[in-house]
Amino acid sequence: MSQDNGMSKKRGTSDTPLERVGAVIVGAGEAGVGVAKALRVEGYSKPIILVGEESCEPYQRPPLSKSILLEGANLADIVLLTEMEAAALELQIKTGCRVVELGCEEHLVTCEDGSRYEYESVVLATGSRVRTIKAFPADLEGVHYLRTWRDAEALRRTMRTASRTLIIGGGWIGLEVAAAMRVSGIDVTLVDVSDRLCARAGTRAVSSFLHRLHRANGVDIRLGSSAGNPIREASGGYTVEIDGVPERFDAIVVGVGVVPNTELARAAGIAVENGILTDAEGRTSKRDVYACGDVANHLNRFVGKRVRFETWSHAGKQAAAVASIIAGKAAEYDDVPWFWSDEYESNLQVLGLPSDDDRVVVRGDVAGDAQTIFYVRDGRLAGVVAINSPRNIIASRKIMERGIRVDVNQLADTELDIRKLLKK
């Protein structure tokens, strides 16, 4: 085991000697930390190096748009791996450090501080970064993007004094921030160029529910609209043109998706297309190089095609599969995709990959606050949306995993316990 355990911020030089290790994990988010922990659980005893670009301890990202903004939670409340835990697992973690070169043929990783590692396996868990809009650059004062702890901290400070905010983007991040702001008493105008909310990632039923929910909570939703030409005012706010009409806001939040961090992989000659291309268990086109989490465009057996998931659940489970492979054990990753969002007092969970082209079966009141929407394809569940009805998710997952054929009339029957369908 390496004798340099715990959090390391040491700066090396070009003369730093080559260190031989078992595994180098690039990226210290949910996926990277998940691989490191799972390797130890699998009995992997060789030295592990975990390299993260942020200078703080690894942390969870989902709370950034939830408890961090609403409940005043701190970094310590969302840490994934403390210094003490790292030492107990005999992990060497380099925070505030970036990998600048990956030599797949030489099995060599070089960090910006000059440190070099000869690896047996390397895992690319490089995640993703926010997609920016040219008219609203991230370094413009008063304009917020949300991806890191520092982003969340800055936005939370702004929320203490803002009375009116413009949110650009009607996806999950934009909506969760909108909810946090409305709960905090801040007026919100949300604009999106699409004709419905969550148009890229949600079905029409999901979009309809979200629209009703946010309208009921006072969000001014402008669909099919665009924002531009921000002009900074002496008072500190902005005048922004929405569809050509100027309006004043105290702050601006942009949430228009993310871009996978594939630069390191591409430079190393690894196959890249909308992420790093991998098989189901995270193997890339280069020997002993794996990828997992947001950055991995993997072949998902359940979905039957290549997909790239940007979810906490996927990152952790694919990380476990990658760790099993590296540890020399069999692993099959065919997990049913799952995602959740908490907005106001509502909980929405999405299972599988539902499509508006599927047979749609609603269980509960279509216009109500609690319902489960089933999406049936070729006689089997392809997806489930649970709105304030989480109890149906567990049974639905098992039905999907087992490929059980379903009867649409039974799915719609609110008197029938979904778990009974598992007995088929």
N, C-alpha and C positions, 0 to 999 in steps of 0.2 A: 504494500500500500504506500501511496505517497505520504511523506511526512509533513507536507504543507496542507493541512486540513483547515476547513473553515473559509471565511470570506477573505479573499485576497485582492488587494488593489496595487500590488507591487509593480513597479515599472521596470522592465528589463532593458537590455540593449541588444544591438545586432550581434553581440558576441555571446548572448545567452546560450548556454549549451542545450542540445537537443534532449528532451525528456521523453522517455518511452512510457506510454500509458496503454491501458486497455481500450477505453472509450473516451472520445471527445464529443461533448454535446454542445452544439452551437445554438444558443437561445435559451434564456432562463425564464420562460413563461410556463403556462400550464403543461404544455407538451414536453418541454425540455426537463423540467423538474420531475414530471411524471415518469420519464424514461429513467432518470437517475435513481429515483426511489424504487421503481419496479425492478431495476437490475439487481439492487441489493436484496429485494424480496426473493428474486429468482436464484439467489446464492452466488451471484457474480462477485468475485473477490478482487478483481484487478483494479488498478487505479482508474478513477473517473474524474475528468475535468469538465466542469460546466461553465461555459463562458456567456455572460450577459452584458449587453451594451449599457443598460441603465446602472447607475451607481448605487442604487438601493438594493435591499434584499428582494428576492423574487416575490411577486404578489399576484393575487387573483385579479382578473380584469372585469368580470361581470359586475362587481359592486361599484365600479367607477361611475356608472350612470344610474345607480340605485342608492344604496346606503351611504356612499361617500357624499353624495349631493344632498340627501334628505336627512340623514340621521347624524351627520357630523362624525362619522367613523374616521379613524386615522389609519395610516399605513400599517401600523402594528396589528390592526384588526383583520387585515386581509393578506398577511404574509403567507406565502406558500412554504417557505423553507427558511428557518432561522439559522443563525450561526451555530447555535448549540446542536440543532438537528443535523446540520451538515457535518459537524465534527463527529457526532455519534454514528453517522453513516459512512464516515471516512470519505467524504466528497471534497474535492478541491473546487471552490467556486471563485471565478474571476469576475467581479462586478466592474462596471464602468470600463469594459474592455471590448474591443471589436476584432473579430477574425477578418484578416485582410486577404488571406490566400489559402486555398485548399488545393493541395496536390494529390490527386487521386491515385496516380501511378506510384508516387513515392510514399503514399499514406502519411502525408505531412500536413499539419495545420500550423499556420503562422498568424500570430496575433499582432495588433498594432503596437504593443509594447515591446515587441522583439522576441517574445517567448515563442518557442517552437515545440510542437508535440508530434512524435511519431505514434500513430494510432493503429490499433487492430480494427476498430470500428469507429465510424463517425456518424453522428445523427444531426441532421439539419432541421432544427425546430425554430427557424428564423422568423416565423409568424408573418405579420403583415403591417402595413402602415396606412395612414388615412389617405384617401384620395382627396386631393385639393382642387380648389377652383381658382383659376388665375385671377379673377376679379376680387377674390377674398383670400389673399395669401395668409399663411399661418403665422407669419411674423408681424402682421398688422395689429397694432394695439387695439384691444376691444373685440377682436375676432377670435373665436375659440373653435378648436377641433378637439375631439375627445378620444384619446387612445392610451395615454399614460397617466401615472399617478400625478405627475406635475400638471398635466392638462386638467385633471379633475380638481386639483387644488386651486388652480387659477380660476376655473369656472365657479367653484364654490365661493371664492372671494368676490367675484363679480355679482353673484346672486344676492349678496348681502345688501347691495345698494341699487341694483337694477329694478326698474319698475315696468319696463317694456322691452321684450327681447324678440328678435327675429331669428327663427330657426329655418335653415335652408336644408331641405331633405326630409321626406316623409317615410324613412325606413325605421328600423328598430331603434337605433341610437337616437335619432331625432325625436321619435315619439316618447322614449323613456326620459329624455331630457325635458321635453315639453311637459310631461306629467310631473316631474320633480319641481319644475318652475311654477306650475299652476298650484300645486300643493303649498308652495312657498309664497303664494300670493302675487306672483309676477304675471303680468299680461303677456300672452304669447301669440305671435303671428307665425304660422308655419306655411311655407311655400314649397311646392314640388312641381316639377315639369310634367309629371305623370298625371293620368286622369283618376288615380286612386292611390290610397296609402299602401305602403309595402307592396307595390306593384311587382317588384322583382322577386321577392321572397315569399309572398303570401297569395292565397287564393282570393277570389272575389268575396267569399263569405268572411274571411279574416279582415279584408279591407273594409267591408261594410261595418263590421262590429267595431273596429278601431275608430272609424269615422264617427259613429254614434257616440262612442265612449269619450273621445276628445272634444267633440262638440258640446256634449252634456257638461263637460268640465270647463268650458269657456275658452277653448283654443280656437282662434280665428284661422281656419284652414283655407288656403288658397291653392286649389289644384289646377294643373295646366298653366301655372304661372312661373315666372322667372324673376330673379332679383339681380341687380347689378349696379354699377357706378356708385359705390359707397363713398361718401364725403364726410370726413372727420370734422366735427363741430368743436368750437372752442370750449364748450361745456363738457366735452368728453364723449358725447354720443355720436351717432352716425345718422346721416340722411341717406337712405337707400331707395333706389327706384325699383318698384315692383310693377311689372308690366308697364314701365314708362312713367309711373306716377310716384313722385317722391314722398317718402314717409320717414318719420323719425323713430330711432330705437336707441336704447341705452347700451345694448350689446348684441352681438351676432354670434350664432352657433351654426357651424356647418357640419352636416353629417350625410355624406353622399357616398358612403361605401369605403372599402379598403382595397389595397393593392398588395399582392403577395410579394414578400421579399425574396426574390429569386436571383439577385445579382451575383452572389457568391457561387451559387450552383452553376449558373450560366457560364461564368468565367472559368469554372473548373471543367467545362465540357459535359456537364450533366444535362440530360434531356429535360427541357422546360417548356410548358405550354399552360398558361393560366395556372401557374404554380409549378412545383417540381413534380414531374411524372413518376409515380410509384406503382408497385403492384398492391394487392390488398393489405399486405403486411408491412408496407413502407419501404421496400427495396427500390432503389433508384437504378438508373442505367449504368452506374459504376459500381464495381465490386466493393463490398464492405461499407458502402455509403447508403444511409437511410434518411428518410424524411418523414415528419409527422406533424399533425396540427394544422393550423390555418394554411400553411404553405404547401401542403401535400395535395396534389391532384391525384387521388388514388382510385384504383379499381375497386368499387364497392360491390360485393357479391349480392347483397340484399337488393340494391337498386338496379344492378345489372349493367352498370356503365361507370365511366369515370366521373367523379364529383370532387369538389373541394368544399369542405364544410368549415364554417367559421364559428364553431360552437365550443363551449367549455366541455361538454360531455364527450364530443368526438376527440378532442385533444387528449383527454385523459385516457380514454379507452384505446385509441390507436397507439399511444405511448406505451401502454402495457404490452400490446402485441409486438411492437418493435423490440422492446426489452427482452421478451421471451425468445425471439429469433436470435438476438445477439448472444443471449445466454446459452444458445444451443438447444433450445427446446421448441417443440412444435407449437404453432399458434395460427389461428384463423381469425381474421378480423372481418366480420360481416354484420356489424352492429346496425340496428335500426336507428336512423338519424332521429335526434330528439333535441328540442329547443324550447326554452320558456322565456316569458317576459312578464314582469310585474309592473303594472301601470295603474296608479291610483289604488283602488281597493280590488282591482281585478287581476286575475291570473290567467294567462293564456299559454297553452302548451301545444306544440306541434310535433307530431310523431310521423316518421316516414317522409315521403316526398309527395304530398297531395297535389293534385292538378285539377283545374276546372274542367278538363276533358274526362275526368272520372265520373262514375255514377255517384251523385252526392246524396247522402242520407242524413237527415237531421234528427237528432234525438233530443227532445226538449222544445222549448219555445223559440221559434226562429228569430223573433224580435226581442227575446228576453235576455236576461243577464247571465243565465246559466244554460249551456247547451253543449252537446258533443256532436261534432260533424264528422261523419265517416266518408271516406273516399274509396269506392270499390272499383277495382280494375280486374277484369277477367275472373270475377267471382271471389276475389280475395282482397283483403284490406291493403291499400297502397299508401294510405295516410289517414291520420286522425287529427282533428283540431278540437281541443278541450278548452272551453271557455268557462272558467269558474266551476269546472267539474273534473278535478284532478283524479278522482277515484277510478275513472274509466281508462286512464292511461296505462296503468300496470297490466290490466287484463288485455287491453288492445295490443300492447307490445308483445305479449306472449302469443296471441293469435297470429300476429304478423310473423314472428320468428318461426312459428311452426307451420306457416303456410296454410292454415285452416280455411276452408271455404266457408263463406258466410251467406246468410239469408238476409236480404235487405229489410224484410219485414220485422225480423227479430231485432236487428240493429236499431230500428226506429221505435220499438216497443219499450216505453219507459218503465213498464212493469216487470220486464225481464232483466234479471241480473246478468250483465255482460259476461261475468265469469262462467256462466253455464255453457257458453259457446266453446269453452276450452275442453269440454267433455266429449266433443265430437270425435 
